[in-house]
Amino acid sequence: EMGGGRRAQLIAAACTGVSATTLVTGHFVSTTTYDVMFSAALTWLLARSVRTGESWLLVPAGLALGLGLLNKPLIGVLAAALLVGIALAGPRRLLRSGWLWAGAAVVAVCGAPYLVWQALNGWPELHMAGSIAGGDAQGGRIGFIPFQLLLVSPVLAPVWIAGLVRVFRAGPGRPFRFLGIGYLLLAAVYLLAGGKAYYLAGMYPALLAAGAIATDGWLRDVRGRARLLAAALGLSLVVGAVVGLAVLAARALGPVLALNPDAGEQVA
């Protein structure tokens, strides 16, 4: 949707596939597993609407948001940040479209059971959020930004960082600047509110997509860079598998548990 060719698409898929987020959450059922999926679907549909000019795509985007809310409310915060990004950087035609209201109606219908249950039970989600804000998971506020380098992979972080830079530069990535604004706004909100570092995971598929295009151009400039990228992908896969998958003996899990406490739950 952002204009990448087949190799850029392959780079984006490979980086996403070997990312720590995918390997850690992709093999067991948790709310984060589905949150990343629905968030990726939402950003993809918005990017497609921007490319094609088809505002009716806001309706399936509303469906992704509404179903995502039944899983976890974080996607609602993501959607709000993206709307702010669209209001600031465009394309503002999406905000003037009647399809936005149709999508909002879909969100309201899908998300109503969640809101009704929360209201009838004293809004326990707010109590949970307060408890999380007072914790120090993933290093708390101090570790929030450094942890972002681990969510994909330390050696592949330059790819999504390049994507973030690309959408802010003038040029082909300019129409997708709202994604960059949304990401930075989310980071600020979660950092100030004491959210967990992995709450930003749903934005990385979009940033990796933009970054894969930049990386594709980087590979064309100098020979041998493809080997460097392949090595980074291989290293990320190995490290991600060790941290996220059940490949180590229980006695060797000590260092892994510091990064991924859920690894201990895979031991019978």
GUFI-308640 format. One record per residue (C-alpha): x, y, z. Coordinates in pm, 1 decimal. Layout:
N
REC        xx        yy        zz
REC         X         Y         Z
...
//
This chain:
268
REC        xx        yy        zz
REC       0.0       0.0       0.0
REC     294.7     234.1      57.0
REC     446.0     164.5    -283.0
REC     691.7    -111.8    -201.5
REC     782.0    -372.3    -462.5
REC     809.7    -746.5    -411.5
REC    1147.3    -730.5    -239.8
REC    1028.1    -459.6      -1.0
REC     725.5    -673.9      79.8
REC     953.6    -970.2     145.4
REC    1173.7    -758.8     374.9
REC     869.9    -636.8     570.5
REC     732.1    -989.8     604.3
REC    1069.2   -1130.9     709.5
REC    1130.2    -860.4     969.9
REC     782.4    -909.4    1112.1
REC     815.4   -1287.2    1108.2
REC    1139.8   -1298.4    1307.2
REC    1045.3   -1014.4    1542.8
REC    1038.2   -1083.4    1913.9
REC     672.6    -978.2    1929.8
REC     570.7   -1234.5    1668.7
REC     775.9   -1517.7    1813.5
REC     682.0   -1449.9    2175.3
REC     307.7   -1400.1    2128.1
REC     245.7   -1593.3    1808.4
REC     246.4   -1943.5    1954.1
REC      16.3   -1902.5    2252.2
REC    -318.4   -1736.3    2309.1
REC    -305.6   -1402.3    2486.3
REC    -478.8   -1068.8    2443.3
REC    -157.5    -924.9    2298.7
REC    -159.2   -1186.5    2020.3
REC    -491.6   -1063.1    1889.1
REC    -426.1    -698.6    1972.9
REC    -128.4    -692.2    1736.1
REC    -334.1    -864.8    1466.6
REC    -629.3    -624.8    1487.1
REC    -397.1    -323.2    1511.5
REC    -208.9    -433.8    1201.0
REC    -540.1    -482.6    1019.5
REC    -657.1    -135.2    1121.0
REC    -339.4      40.8    1006.3
REC    -338.3    -159.1     682.4
REC    -697.2     -63.7     599.2
REC    -625.3     303.4     669.3
REC    -312.1     290.8     453.8
REC    -508.2     125.0     174.2
REC    -779.9     388.9     197.4
REC    -514.3     660.9     171.5
REC    -357.8     498.2    -136.0
REC    -678.3     420.2    -323.3
REC    -895.9     708.8    -208.6
REC   -1170.7     458.2    -121.5
REC   -1325.6     594.5     197.5
REC   -1564.4     297.9     229.4
REC   -1268.8     106.5     371.1
REC   -1338.7     292.3     696.1
REC   -1623.5      46.5     752.5
REC   -1405.7    -269.0     764.0
REC   -1155.7     -59.1     960.0
REC   -1434.5       4.0    1208.9
REC   -1501.9    -368.4    1219.7
REC   -1136.6    -441.6    1298.7
REC   -1145.6    -176.1    1570.0
REC   -1474.6    -296.0    1715.1
REC   -1371.3    -661.0    1731.0
REC   -1032.8    -557.0    1866.2
REC   -1203.4    -372.2    2152.0
REC   -1369.1    -697.3    2259.5
REC   -1020.3    -838.3    2302.9
REC    -834.8    -540.8    2455.1
REC    -903.8    -166.8    2482.9
REC    -554.9     -64.7    2369.1
REC    -661.8     -60.1    2005.7
REC    -905.8     216.0    2095.4
REC    -615.6     431.0    2216.3
REC    -428.6     347.9    1895.3
REC    -729.0     448.4    1684.2
REC    -760.5     779.6    1870.2
REC    -390.2     852.5    1812.6
REC    -425.7     777.0    1441.5
REC    -727.8    1007.2    1414.8
REC    -522.9    1284.5    1573.7
REC    -248.4    1208.9    1322.2
REC    -494.9    1233.7    1034.6
REC    -633.5    1561.4    1172.3
REC    -283.0    1707.7    1194.3
REC    -121.0    1568.7     879.1
REC    -405.8    1445.3     661.9
REC    -559.9    1314.0     455.8
REC    -839.8    1510.5     623.6
REC   -1090.7    1395.1     362.5
REC   -1126.0    1081.6     575.2
REC   -1257.6    1291.6     862.9
REC   -1514.1    1458.5     635.9
REC   -1638.9    1134.1     486.1
REC   -1975.7     989.1     576.6
REC   -1806.3     650.8     577.1
REC   -1628.1     755.8     897.3
REC   -1963.5     773.3    1073.0
REC   -2060.7     436.5     929.0
REC   -1736.2     290.2    1061.0
REC   -1800.3     454.4    1398.6
REC   -2143.1     291.3    1409.2
REC   -1982.5     -49.1    1349.0
REC   -1738.3      20.5    1632.4
REC   -2025.2     116.7    1863.8
REC   -2222.3    -199.7    1788.0
REC   -1921.6    -430.7    1823.3
REC   -1780.2    -259.8    2131.5
REC   -2111.8    -219.1    2316.4
REC   -2090.1    -555.0    2503.0
REC   -1750.0    -458.0    2642.4
REC   -1863.6    -112.7    2755.7
REC   -2186.8    -243.5    2907.7
REC   -2005.9    -515.0    3101.5
REC   -1745.8    -265.1    3227.7
REC   -2018.4     -24.5    3340.6
REC   -2215.6    -296.3    3519.7
REC   -1906.7    -421.9    3701.6
REC   -1752.1     -99.7    3825.5
REC   -1505.8     -39.7    3538.9
REC   -1244.9    -296.4    3648.3
REC   -1033.1    -204.6    3346.5
REC    -957.3     130.0    3510.0
REC    -842.6     -43.2    3827.8
REC    -620.7    -271.7    3619.8
REC    -472.5      26.7    3436.8
REC    -392.7     192.0    3769.6
REC    -221.8    -122.4    3892.0
REC     -13.5    -147.7    3574.3
REC      88.0     217.6    3596.9
REC     227.2     153.9    3943.9
REC     437.4    -143.8    3832.8
REC     782.7    -170.2    3682.8
REC     733.4    -431.9    3410.2
REC     983.3    -402.9    3122.6
REC    1180.6    -153.7    3328.7
REC     890.2      83.1    3394.2
REC     915.5     434.7    3256.2
REC    1295.1     421.5    3253.8
REC    1301.5     111.4    3038.2
REC    1009.8     207.9    2815.7
REC    1210.2     357.3    2528.5
REC    1504.0     109.6    2537.9
REC    1253.3    -177.3    2534.9
REC    1119.8     -55.7    2200.3
REC    1449.1    -166.7    2046.7
REC    1373.4    -522.5    2161.4
REC    1016.2    -556.9    2038.1
REC    1128.4    -623.5    1681.5
REC    1499.8    -690.9    1732.8
REC    1795.8    -472.3    1829.8
REC    1966.8    -542.4    1497.1
REC    1646.6    -482.7    1296.8
REC    1542.3    -169.9    1486.1
REC    1703.9      43.7    1209.6
REC    1436.4     -87.4     970.5
REC    1136.0      42.9    1163.6
REC    1324.9     358.5    1262.4
REC    1387.6     419.8     891.3
REC    1014.3     373.6     838.9
REC     935.9     631.7    1103.9
REC    1176.6     876.9     939.8
REC    1040.6     800.1     591.9
REC     680.4     893.9     671.1
REC     794.2    1231.4     807.4
REC    1005.5    1319.1     505.0
REC     868.5    1489.7     198.3
REC     819.8    1236.7     -77.7
REC     631.2     912.0    -135.6
REC     593.7     842.7     236.6
REC     432.6    1179.7     308.8
REC      66.4    1062.0     278.9
REC     130.8     817.4     562.7
REC     267.6    1073.9     806.7
REC     -36.0    1014.9    1028.4
REC     113.9     675.9    1117.8
REC     431.1     839.2    1246.4
REC     237.5    1098.2    1444.2
REC      16.9     823.7    1586.1
REC     320.3     623.2    1694.1
REC     491.5     916.5    1866.8
REC     167.6    1021.3    2034.7
REC     107.1     668.0    2162.0
REC     462.5     647.9    2293.4
REC     417.0     975.7    2482.0
REC      80.3     871.1    2626.7
REC     200.5     531.8    2746.3
REC     526.2     672.5    2878.2
REC     350.6     939.3    3082.8
REC      67.7     710.0    3194.9
REC     297.9     426.7    3295.8
REC     182.8     180.5    3029.8
REC     380.2    -131.0    2950.8
REC     647.7    -104.2    2684.6
REC     490.1    -368.3    2460.4
REC     171.1    -162.0    2424.1
REC     329.4     -11.3    2112.3
REC     369.0    -351.1    1945.3
REC      63.2    -301.9    1724.5
REC     225.7     -10.9    1541.9
REC     540.8    -191.6    1432.4
REC     394.9    -379.1    1133.1
REC     312.3     -41.8     973.8
REC     651.9     107.3    1056.6
REC     827.9    -204.2     926.4
REC     631.7    -171.8     602.7
REC     752.1     184.6     555.5
REC    1102.0      92.1     666.2
REC    1119.6    -203.3     428.1
REC    1083.5      36.0     134.9
REC    1371.4     246.0     266.5
REC    1574.3     -69.8     327.5
REC    1505.7    -191.1     -25.0
REC    1655.0     130.4    -159.0
REC    1950.8      93.5      78.6
REC    2019.4    -255.2     -58.4
REC    2033.6    -123.4    -415.7
REC    2300.7     133.3    -332.9
REC    2587.7     -95.8    -231.5
REC    2660.7    -461.7    -302.2
REC    2695.1    -689.7      -5.0
REC    2433.4    -517.4     203.8
REC    2188.6    -799.9     136.3
REC    2420.2   -1033.6     329.7
REC    2419.1    -792.0     621.7
REC    2039.8    -785.7     623.8
REC    2023.9   -1165.5     597.7
REC    2261.6   -1195.7     892.7
REC    2047.7    -956.3    1096.0
REC    1735.9   -1157.5    1013.9
REC    1908.5   -1484.1    1106.6
REC    2041.8   -1348.3    1433.6
REC    1701.1   -1203.9    1520.8
REC    1536.4   -1536.9    1449.8
REC    1776.6   -1727.4    1674.4
REC    1756.6   -1481.9    1963.1
REC    1379.9   -1444.6    1928.9
REC    1332.8   -1820.4    1927.2
REC    1544.8   -1860.9    2239.6
REC    1354.8   -1587.7    2422.3
REC    1007.6   -1668.8    2296.9
REC     982.8   -2036.2    2208.3
REC    1019.7   -2348.4    2418.5
REC    1361.6   -2446.8    2286.0
REC    1568.1   -2433.0    2606.7
REC    1577.6   -2674.0    2896.7
REC    1403.7   -2548.9    3210.6
REC    1733.0   -2518.1    3397.0
REC    1863.0   -2271.8    3135.5
REC    1568.2   -2032.5    3149.0
REC    1705.7   -1797.5    3413.5
REC    1836.2   -1520.3    3182.7
REC    1538.7   -1562.7    2948.9
REC    1284.5   -1501.2    3225.5
REC    1428.3   -1153.9    3279.2
REC    1312.1   -1059.2    2928.4
REC    1010.3   -1286.4    2892.7
REC     851.6   -1404.2    3219.0
REC     591.1   -1598.4    3021.2
REC     865.1   -1840.2    2913.3
REC     836.1   -1998.0    3257.4
REC     472.7   -2082.7    3189.6
REC     582.4   -2315.1    2908.1
REC     746.0   -2556.3    3151.7
REC     526.7   -2845.1    3258.8
//
